[in-house]
Amino acid sequence: MLLPSSVGFHWKKFLMVNLRMAKIRITQVRSTINRPKKQKDTIKALGLGKINRSVEVEATPQIVGMVRKVAHLVTTTEL
């Protein structure tokens, strides 16, 4: 792959667009009963809501941050 060498080229933007994000599988393993509303909302935003439900998503910084907030309720595996 040839990299452009122009003066106004944005390297970070080029790398963000052309590199594929890793995919991760997130599985809910604990209940959201008696958890704060923010944690319940985060679980819903991840596409979970029931124990043993799994989703496969790209590991963007936003998703990784959400998983860290509810790490005690979910397990993750890299695909």
C-alpha distances in whole Angstrom, upper triangle without the diagonal:
4,6,10,13,15,19,19,16,16,14,16,16,12,12,15,14,10,12,15,18,20,23,27,30,33,36,40,42,45,47,47,50,52,48,48,47,43,43,44,42,39,39,40,36,34,36,38,42,44,44,42,39,36,33,29,27,23,24,24,26,28,29,29,32,34,34,35,38,39,38,41,41,38,36,32,30,26,25
4,6,9,12,15,16,13,15,13,15,15,12,13,16,15,12,14,17,20,23,26,29,33,36,39,42,45,47,49,49,53,54,50,49,48,45,44,46,43,40,41,42,38,37,38,41,45,46,47,44,42,38,35,32,29,26,26,25,27,30,31,31,33,35,36,36,39,41,40,44,44,41,39,35,33,29,28
4,6,9,12,13,10,11,9,12,12,9,10,14,13,11,13,17,20,22,26,29,32,35,39,41,44,46,48,47,51,52,49,47,46,43,42,44,42,39,40,40,37,35,37,40,44,46,46,44,42,38,35,31,29,25,25,24,25,28,29,29,31,33,34,35,37,39,38,42,42,40,38,34,33,29,28
4,6,9,10,7,10,9,13,12,10,12,15,14,13,16,19,22,25,28,31,35,37,41,43,46,48,50,49,53,54,50,49,47,44,44,45,43,40,41,42,38,37,39,42,45,48,48,46,44,40,37,34,31,27,27,25,26,29,31,31,32,35,36,36,39,41,40,44,45,42,40,37,35,32,31
4,7,9,7,10,10,14,14,12,14,17,17,16,18,22,24,27,31,34,37,39,43,46,48,50,52,51,55,55,52,50,49,45,45,47,44,42,43,44,40,39,41,44,48,50,50,49,46,43,40,36,33,30,29,27,28,31,32,32,34,37,37,38,40,42,42,46,46,44,42,39,38,34,34
4,6,6,9,11,14,14,12,15,18,17,17,20,24,26,29,32,35,39,41,44,47,50,51,53,51,55,56,52,50,49,45,46,47,44,42,44,44,40,39,42,45,48,51,51,50,47,44,41,37,34,31,30,28,29,31,33,33,34,37,38,39,41,43,43,47,47,45,44,40,39,36,36
4,6,9,11,14,14,14,16,19,19,19,22,25,27,30,33,36,40,41,45,47,50,52,53,51,55,55,51,50,48,45,45,47,44,42,44,44,40,40,42,45,49,51,52,51,48,45,42,39,35,32,31,29,28,31,33,33,34,37,38,38,40,43,43,47,47,45,44,41,40,37,37
4,6,9,12,12,12,15,16,17,18,20,24,25,29,31,34,38,39,43,45,48,49,50,49,52,52,49,47,45,42,42,44,41,39,41,41,37,37,39,42,46,48,49,48,46,43,39,36,33,29,29,26,26,28,31,31,31,34,36,36,38,40,41,44,45,43,42,39,39,36,36
4,6,9,9,8,11,13,13,14,16,20,22,25,28,31,34,36,40,42,45,46,48,46,50,50,47,45,43,40,40,42,39,36,38,39,35,34,37,40,43,46,46,45,43,39,36,33,30,26,26,23,23,26,28,28,29,32,33,34,36,38,38,42,42,40,39,36,35,32,32
4,6,6,6,9,10,11,12,14,18,19,22,25,28,31,33,36,38,41,43,44,43,46,47,43,41,40,36,36,38,35,33,35,35,31,31,33,36,40,42,43,42,40,36,33,30,27,23,22,20,20,22,24,25,25,28,30,30,32,34,34,38,39,36,36,33,32,29,29
4,5,5,6,9,10,11,12,15,17,20,23,26,29,31,35,37,40,41,43,42,45,46,42,40,39,36,36,38,35,32,34,35,31,30,33,35,39,41,42,40,38,35,31,28,25,21,21,18,18,21,23,23,24,27,28,28,31,33,33,36,37,35,34,30,30,26,27
4,5,5,6,9,10,11,14,14,17,20,23,26,28,31,33,36,38,39,38,41,42,38,37,36,32,32,34,31,28,30,31,28,27,29,32,35,38,38,37,35,32,28,26,22,19,17,15,15,17,20,19,20,23,24,25,27,29,29,33,33,31,30,27,27,24,24
4,5,5,6,9,10,13,14,17,20,23,26,27,31,33,36,38,39,38,41,42,38,37,35,32,32,33,31,28,30,30,26,26,28,31,34,37,38,37,34,31,28,25,21,18,17,15,15,17,19,20,21,23,25,25,27,30,30,33,34,31,31,28,27,24,25
4,6,5,6,8,12,13,17,20,23,26,28,32,34,37,39,41,40,43,44,40,39,38,34,34,36,33,30,32,32,28,27,30,32,36,38,39,37,35,32,28,25,22,18,18,16,17,19,21,22,23,25,26,27,30,32,31,35,35,33,32,28,27,24,24
4,5,5,6,9,11,14,17,20,24,25,29,32,34,36,38,37,41,42,38,37,36,33,32,34,32,28,30,30,27,25,28,30,34,36,36,35,33,29,26,23,20,16,15,14,15,18,19,19,21,23,24,25,27,29,28,32,33,30,29,25,24,21,21
4,6,6,8,9,12,15,18,21,23,27,29,32,34,35,34,38,39,35,34,33,29,29,30,28,25,26,27,23,22,24,27,31,33,33,32,30,26,23,20,17,13,13,11,12,14,16,16,18,20,21,22,24,26,26,30,30,27,26,23,22,19,19
4,6,8,10,13,16,19,22,24,28,30,33,35,36,36,39,40,37,36,34,31,31,32,29,26,28,28,24,23,25,28,31,34,34,33,30,27,23,20,17,14,14,12,14,16,17,18,20,22,23,25,27,28,28,32,32,29,28,25,24,21,20
4,6,9,13,15,19,22,25,28,31,34,36,38,37,41,42,39,38,37,34,33,34,32,29,29,30,26,25,26,29,33,35,35,33,31,27,24,21,18,14,15,14,16,19,19,20,22,24,25,26,28,30,29,33,33,30,28,25,23,20,19
4,6,9,12,16,19,22,25,28,31,33,35,35,39,40,37,36,35,32,31,32,30,27,27,28,25,23,25,27,31,33,33,31,29,25,22,18,16,12,12,12,14,17,17,17,20,22,22,23,26,27,26,30,30,27,25,22,20,17,16
4,6,9,13,16,19,22,25,28,30,32,32,36,37,34,34,33,30,29,29,28,24,25,25,22,20,22,24,28,29,29,27,25,21,18,15,12,9,10,10,13,15,15,15,19,20,20,21,24,25,24,28,27,24,22,19,17,14,13
4,6,10,13,15,19,22,25,27,29,29,32,34,31,30,29,26,25,26,24,21,21,22,19,17,19,21,25,26,26,24,22,19,16,12,10,6,6,7,10,12,11,12,15,16,16,18,20,21,20,24,24,20,19,15,14,11,11
4,7,10,13,16,20,22,25,27,27,31,32,29,29,29,26,24,25,24,21,20,22,19,16,18,20,23,24,24,22,20,16,14,10,9,6,5,8,11,13,11,11,15,16,15,16,20,20,18,22,22,18,16,12,11,7,7
4,7,10,13,17,19,22,24,24,28,30,27,28,27,24,22,23,22,19,18,19,17,14,15,16,20,21,21,18,17,13,10,7,6,4,5,9,12,13,11,11,15,15,13,16,19,18,17,20,19,16,14,10,9,6,5
4,6,10,13,15,18,21,21,25,27,24,25,24,22,20,20,20,16,15,17,15,12,13,14,17,18,18,15,14,10,8,6,6,6,6,10,12,13,10,9,13,13,11,13,16,15,14,17,16,12,10,7,6,4,5
4,7,10,12,16,18,19,22,25,22,24,23,21,18,19,19,16,14,15,15,11,11,11,15,15,14,12,10,7,6,4,7,9,9,13,15,15,11,11,15,13,11,14,16,14,13,15,14,10,8,6,5,6,7
4,7,9,12,14,15,19,21,19,20,20,18,15,15,15,12,10,12,12,8,9,9,12,12,11,10,8,5,5,6,8,10,10,13,15,14,10,10,13,11,8,11,13,11,10,12,10,7,6,5,7,9,10
4,6,9,12,13,17,19,17,19,19,18,15,14,16,13,10,12,13,10,10,8,10,9,8,6,6,4,7,9,11,14,14,17,18,17,13,14,16,13,10,13,14,11,10,11,9,5,5,6,9,12,13
4,6,8,9,13,15,14,16,16,16,12,12,13,12,8,11,13,10,10,7,8,7,5,5,6,7,9,12,14,17,16,19,19,18,14,15,16,13,10,13,13,9,9,9,6,4,7,9,12,15,17
4,7,10,12,15,14,17,18,18,14,14,16,14,11,14,16,14,14,10,10,8,5,6,8,9,12,15,17,20,19,22,22,21,17,17,18,16,13,14,14,11,10,9,6,5,7,10,13,17,18
4,7,9,11,11,14,15,16,12,11,15,14,11,14,16,14,15,11,10,9,6,8,10,12,15,18,19,22,21,23,23,22,19,18,18,16,13,15,14,10,10,8,5,7,9,13,16,20,22
4,5,8,8,12,13,14,11,9,13,13,10,12,15,14,14,11,8,7,6,10,11,14,16,19,21,24,23,25,25,22,20,20,20,16,15,16,15,11,12,10,7,9,13,16,19,22,24
4,6,5,8,9,10,8,6,10,10,8,10,13,13,13,10,8,9,9,13,13,15,17,20,21,23,23,24,23,21,18,19,18,15,14,15,13,10,12,10,8,11,14,17,21,23,26
4,5,9,10,12,10,9,12,14,12,13,16,17,17,14,11,11,11,15,16,18,20,24,24,27,27,27,27,24,22,23,22,18,18,19,16,13,15,13,11,14,17,21,24,27,29
4,7,9,12,10,9,13,14,14,15,18,19,19,17,14,14,15,18,19,21,23,26,27,29,28,28,27,25,23,23,22,19,19,19,16,14,16,13,12,16,19,22,26,29,31
4,6,8,6,7,10,11,11,13,15,16,17,15,13,14,14,18,18,20,21,24,24,26,25,25,24,21,20,20,18,15,15,15,12,10,13,11,10,13,17,20,24,26,29
4,5,5,7,9,10,11,13,14,16,17,16,14,16,17,20,20,21,22,25,24,26,24,24,23,20,19,19,17,14,15,15,11,11,14,13,12,15,19,21,25,27,30
4,5,5,6,9,10,11,12,14,16,15,13,16,17,20,19,21,21,24,23,25,24,23,22,19,18,19,17,14,15,16,12,12,15,15,14,16,20,22,25,27,30
4,5,5,6,9,10,10,12,14,14,13,16,18,20,19,20,20,22,20,22,21,20,18,15,15,16,13,10,13,13,9,10,13,14,13,15,18,20,23,25,27
4,5,5,6,9,10,11,13,12,11,14,14,17,16,17,17,19,19,20,19,19,18,15,14,14,12,9,10,11,7,6,10,10,9,11,15,17,20,22,25
4,5,5,6,9,10,11,10,8,11,13,16,14,16,16,19,19,21,20,20,20,17,15,16,15,11,12,14,11,9,12,12,10,12,16,18,21,23,25
4,5,5,6,9,10,10,9,13,15,17,16,16,16,18,17,19,19,18,18,14,13,15,14,10,12,14,11,10,14,15,13,14,17,18,22,23,25
4,5,5,6,9,9,10,13,15,16,14,14,14,16,14,16,15,15,14,11,10,12,10,6,8,10,8,7,11,12,11,11,14,15,18,20,22
4,5,5,7,5,6,9,11,12,11,11,11,14,13,16,16,16,16,13,11,13,12,8,9,11,10,7,10,11,9,9,12,13,17,18,20
4,5,5,5,6,10,12,14,11,12,11,14,14,17,17,17,18,14,12,15,14,11,12,15,13,11,14,15,12,12,15,16,19,21,22
4,5,7,9,13,15,16,13,13,11,13,12,14,14,14,14,11,9,12,12,9,10,13,12,11,14,16,14,13,16,16,18,19,20
4,6,9,12,13,13,11,10,8,10,9,11,12,12,13,10,8,10,11,8,8,12,11,10,12,14,12,11,12,12,15,16,17
4,7,10,12,12,9,8,7,10,10,13,14,15,17,14,11,14,15,12,12,15,15,13,15,16,13,12,14,14,16,17,18
4,6,8,9,6,7,7,11,12,15,16,17,18,16,13,15,16,12,11,15,14,11,13,14,11,10,12,13,15,17,18
4,7,9,7,10,11,14,16,19,19,21,21,19,16,18,18,14,14,17,15,12,14,14,11,11,14,15,18,21,22
4,6,6,9,11,15,17,21,21,23,24,22,18,20,20,17,16,18,17,14,15,15,11,11,13,15,18,21,22
4,6,9,12,15,18,21,21,23,24,22,19,20,21,17,15,18,17,13,14,13,9,9,11,14,16,19,20
4,6,10,13,16,19,20,22,24,22,19,19,21,18,15,18,18,15,14,14,11,9,10,12,14,17,18
4,7,11,13,17,18,20,22,20,17,18,19,16,15,18,18,15,15,15,12,10,11,12,14,16,17
4,7,10,13,15,17,19,18,14,15,18,15,13,16,17,14,14,15,12,9,9,9,11,13,13
4,6,10,12,14,17,15,12,13,16,14,12,16,17,15,15,17,14,11,11,10,11,12,12
4,7,9,12,15,14,11,13,16,14,13,16,18,16,16,18,16,13,12,10,9,9,9
4,6,9,12,11,8,10,13,12,11,15,16,16,16,19,17,14,13,11,11,10,10
4,6,9,10,8,9,12,13,12,15,17,17,17,20,19,16,15,12,12,10,10
4,7,8,6,6,10,11,10,12,15,15,14,18,18,15,14,11,11,9,10
4,5,5,6,9,10,11,12,15,16,16,20,19,17,17,14,14,13,14
4,6,5,6,9,10,11,13,15,15,19,19,17,17,15,16,14,16
4,5,5,6,9,10,11,13,14,18,17,16,17,15,17,16,18
4,5,5,6,9,10,11,12,15,15,13,13,11,13,13,15
4,5,5,6,9,10,10,14,14,12,12,10,12,12,14
4,5,5,6,9,10,13,14,13,14,13,15,15,18
4,5,5,7,8,12,11,11,12,12,15,16,18
4,5,5,6,9,9,8,9,8,12,13,16
4,5,5,8,10,9,10,10,13,15,18
4,6,8,9,10,12,13,16,18,21
4,5,5,7,9,11,15,17,20
4,5,5,7,9,12,15,18
4,6,8,11,14,17,20
4,7,10,14,17,20
4,7,10,13,16
4,7,10,13
4,7,10
4,6
4
